[in-house]
Amino acid sequence: MLAHYLRRILLTLLSLDLVLAYLLWHYAHWSPGSVAALALLLPPICVLAVVGCTAFLSRAGGSTGLWWRSLWGEYLATLRIFVLRQPWSAAQPVNPSTAGSTRIPVVLVHGYLCNGRIWDTMAQSLRAQGHAVHTVDLEPVFGSIDDYAAIVEAAVATLCQQTGAPRVALVGHSMGGLAIRAWLRAHGPRRAARVLTLGTPHAGTRIAAHSQTPNGRQMVWHSPWLADLAASESDAVRALLRVAITLQDNIVYPQRAQSLEGVTPTVFEGIGHLQMCLDAQVIHWVAGQLTDLPAR
């Protein structure tokens, strides 16, 4: 469903871009070269403006150089994910290992306004290291996070059945980490060997302050839903969790607050929110967190 929405948005933006180019050529008498340059540059400039605005609003101090590096990296990640990947072919839900060895299977859970294609780079790397991978699509796009627990449950059950493994590891990006925690609350930790979260708003995010969607309201900074979720978790559940954050997160902030009692976060710097799913260091960290888990 999200892919359909994104295709329509891209087509609309392209149409508006062409109309503007025609008006400038026909009525303002711009040269064809200038019109063509504007038509090509306007869409990426608009994306850069949006990413730059979120990066500026979320800035938490630290090195200026790291901030600029994260801004550029997040801009490229946004184009790659929202233009080249997510609007087009759907991710294959179950992808077997491409290595000779067999390691614990992994369920990948995306975040808000994303779909399974955000995991293309991560999934390819994990499969090459011996992990079977299942990517989910959380729909409806603007539903309650509690309702996504059923989608995670179906993925866990399918992956266990197809691989014969009694347990899986789960990796969630952004809201996906909350969906996994909602699944743990609904179905228990019996089949979870480890849970990794990347840029997840465990304490909420200030960017969601005016959200009108059910899942957006649940992610508001220090929301009642987040407090109830945290209060429901046992020590056994918390022991499964590994949290990664980036100090230049342009979507989930305040950044350093995004952890849970008893869980010390791993901190990355110089990368943005979406970039966590593409960054080689983060992917290496994810793989490292899975190496000590038995495949059976």
C-alpha positions in Angstrom: 0.0 0.0 0.0 2.8 2.5 0.9 4.5 1.7 -2.4 1.3 2.7 -4.2 1.0 6.0 -2.3 4.7 6.8 -3.0 4.3 6.1 -6.8 1.3 8.5 -6.9 3.2 11.2 -5.0 6.2 10.9 -7.3 4.0 11.0 -10.4 2.2 14.1 -9.0 5.5 15.9 -8.2 6.8 15.0 -11.7 3.7 16.5 -13.3 3.9 19.7 -11.2 7.6 19.9 -12.1 6.8 19.6 -15.8 4.0 22.2 -15.6 6.3 24.7 -13.9 9.0 24.1 -16.5 6.5 24.7 -19.3 5.2 27.9 -17.7 8.7 29.3 -17.3 9.6 28.5 -20.8 6.3 29.7 -22.4 5.5 32.8 -20.3 8.8 33.8 -18.7 10.8 33.0 -21.8 13.4 31.0 -20.0 15.9 29.2 -22.2 15.4 25.5 -22.8 18.7 24.8 -21.0 17.6 26.7 -17.9 14.2 25.0 -17.9 15.7 21.6 -18.2 18.2 22.4 -15.4 15.4 23.5 -13.1 13.3 20.5 -13.9 16.1 18.2 -13.0 17.3 20.0 -9.9 14.0 21.0 -8.2 13.0 17.6 -6.9 16.3 16.8 -5.2 16.5 20.3 -3.9 13.1 19.9 -2.3 14.2 16.7 -0.6 17.3 18.4 0.6 15.3 21.2 2.1 13.0 18.7 4.0 16.0 16.7 5.3 17.8 19.9 6.2 14.8 21.2 8.2 14.5 18.0 10.2 18.2 17.9 10.9 18.2 21.6 12.0 15.2 21.1 14.3 16.6 18.0 15.9 20.2 19.2 16.4 21.5 18.3 19.8 24.9 19.9 19.8 28.2 18.1 19.1 30.6 18.4 16.2 29.5 20.6 13.3 31.4 18.3 11.0 29.5 15.3 12.1 26.2 17.2 11.7 27.0 18.1 8.1 28.2 14.6 7.4 24.9 13.2 8.7 22.9 15.7 6.7 24.5 14.7 3.5 24.3 11.0 4.3 20.6 11.2 5.3 19.8 13.2 2.1 21.4 10.4 -0.1 19.6 7.7 2.0 16.3 9.5 1.6 16.6 9.5 -2.2 17.7 5.9 -2.2 14.9 4.7 0.0 12.0 6.8 -1.0 12.7 7.2 -4.7 14.6 4.2 -5.8 13.4 1.4 -3.5 10.2 1.8 -1.6 7.8 2.9 -4.4 8.6 0.0 -6.7 8.7 -3.8 -6.4 7.8 -5.2 -3.0 10.4 -6.9 -0.8 10.4 -10.7 -0.8 9.1 -11.7 2.7 11.2 -14.8 3.2 14.8 -14.8 1.9 17.0 -17.9 2.6 20.6 -17.7 3.5 23.1 -17.3 0.6 26.0 -18.7 2.6 27.0 -22.3 3.3 26.6 -21.9 7.1 23.3 -21.6 8.9 22.8 -19.0 11.6 19.8 -17.8 13.6 16.9 -16.5 11.4 16.1 -12.8 11.5 12.9 -10.9 11.3 13.3 -7.3 10.0 10.6 -4.7 11.0 10.6 -1.3 9.4 9.5 2.0 10.8 6.9 4.8 10.2 6.1 5.6 6.6 8.4 2.9 5.3 8.1 -0.7 4.0 10.3 -3.8 3.7 12.5 -2.3 1.0 14.3 -0.2 3.5 16.1 -3.4 4.5 17.5 -4.3 1.1 21.1 -3.6 2.1 20.9 -5.1 5.6 19.1 -8.2 4.4 21.6 -8.9 1.7 24.5 -8.6 4.2 22.8 -10.9 6.8 21.9 -13.5 4.2 25.5 -13.6 3.1 26.5 -14.4 6.6 24.2 -17.3 6.9 20.9 -15.8 8.2 17.5 -16.5 6.7 15.6 -13.2 6.7 12.0 -12.3 6.8 11.0 -8.7 6.1 7.5 -7.5 7.0 5.2 -4.7 5.8 3.4 -3.0 8.6 -0.1 -2.1 7.3 -2.3 -0.2 7.5 0.4 2.6 7.3 -1.4 4.7 9.9 -2.7 2.0 12.2 -2.1 1.3 15.9 1.3 -0.1 16.8 -0.5 -2.7 19.0 -2.2 -4.1 15.8 1.2 -4.6 14.2 2.0 -7.3 16.7 -0.1 -9.7 14.7 2.0 -9.0 11.6 5.2 -9.6 13.6 3.7 -12.8 15.0 2.9 -14.1 11.5 6.5 -13.4 10.4 8.0 -15.2 13.4 5.7 -18.2 13.0 6.5 -18.4 9.2 10.2 -18.1 9.7 10.3 -20.7 12.5 8.3 -23.1 10.4 10.4 -22.7 7.2 13.7 -22.9 8.9 12.9 -25.3 11.8 14.4 -22.9 14.3 12.7 -22.6 17.6 13.6 -19.0 18.1 14.5 -15.9 15.9 16.3 -12.6 16.3 14.3 -9.5 15.6 15.6 -6.2 14.3 13.4 -3.1 14.3 14.2 0.3 12.9 12.4 3.4 14.4 8.7 2.5 15.0 9.6 -1.1 14.1 11.4 -1.5 17.4 8.1 -0.5 19.2 6.2 -3.0 17.1 8.5 -5.7 18.2 8.0 -4.7 21.9 4.3 -4.7 21.3 4.6 -8.2 19.9 6.6 -9.3 23.0 3.8 -7.9 25.2 1.1 -9.7 23.3 2.9 -13.0 22.6 5.7 -13.3 25.1 9.5 -13.7 24.6 9.6 -17.5 24.2 10.6 -17.4 20.5 12.8 -14.3 20.7 16.5 -15.0 21.0 17.4 -11.3 20.8 15.8 -7.9 19.9 17.9 -5.1 18.3 16.4 -1.7 17.8 17.9 1.1 15.6 16.8 4.7 16.1 13.7 3.6 18.0 11.7 6.3 19.9 11.6 4.3 23.2 10.9 7.6 25.0 9.0 9.1 22.1 10.0 11.9 19.7 9.2 15.6 19.6 8.8 15.5 15.9 5.5 13.7 16.5 4.0 16.4 18.7 1.2 17.3 16.3 0.7 13.9 14.7 -3.0 12.9 14.1 -2.4 9.3 13.2 -2.8 6.5 15.8 0.8 5.3 15.6 2.1 8.9 15.5 0.2 9.8 18.7 1.7 6.7 20.3 5.2 7.9 19.5 4.7 11.4 21.0 7.4 12.3 23.5 6.7 10.5 26.8 3.3 9.4 25.6 1.0 7.3 28.0 1.2 4.4 25.5 5.0 4.3 25.7 4.8 4.4 29.6 2.3 1.5 29.6 4.5 -0.5 27.3 7.6 0.0 29.4 5.7 -0.8 32.6 4.5 -4.1 31.1 8.0 -5.4 30.4 9.7 -7.9 32.7 13.4 -8.2 33.4 13.5 -11.2 31.1 12.2 -9.1 28.2 14.6 -6.3 28.9 17.5 -8.7 28.9 16.7 -9.5 25.2 17.0 -5.9 24.1 20.0 -4.2 22.5 19.5 -0.5 21.6 21.4 1.5 19.0 21.0 5.3 18.5 22.7 8.0 16.5 23.3 11.4 18.0 22.5 13.1 14.7 19.1 11.4 14.4 16.9 13.9 12.6 13.6 12.2 13.3 13.8 10.6 16.7 15.0 13.2 19.3 16.0 14.0 22.0 18.5 11.4 20.9 20.3 10.4 24.1 17.0 9.8 25.8 16.1 6.9 23.5 16.9 4.0 25.7 15.2 1.9 28.4 15.9 1.3 32.1 18.6 -1.4 32.4 19.7 -1.1 28.7 22.8 0.8 27.8 22.6 2.0 24.2 25.3 1.7 21.6 25.9 5.2 20.2 26.8 6.0 16.5 27.7 9.4 15.2 27.7 11.1 11.9 24.7 9.3 10.4 21.0 10.2 10.2 17.8 8.3 11.0 17.2 6.4 7.7 20.9 6.0 7.2 21.0 3.5 10.1 19.5 0.9 7.8 22.2 1.4 5.2 25.4 2.2 7.2 28.1 -0.4 7.1 29.1 0.2 10.8 25.5 -0.3 11.9 25.1 -3.4 9.8 28.4 -4.8 11.2 27.0 -4.1 14.8 23.8 -5.9 14.0 25.7 -8.9 12.7 28.0 -8.9 15.7 25.0 -9.0 18.1 23.8 -12.2 16.4 27.0 -14.2 16.3 26.7 -15.8 19.7 23.1 -17.0 19.1 22.6 -20.7 18.3 20.8 -21.5 15.0 18.8 -24.3 16.6 
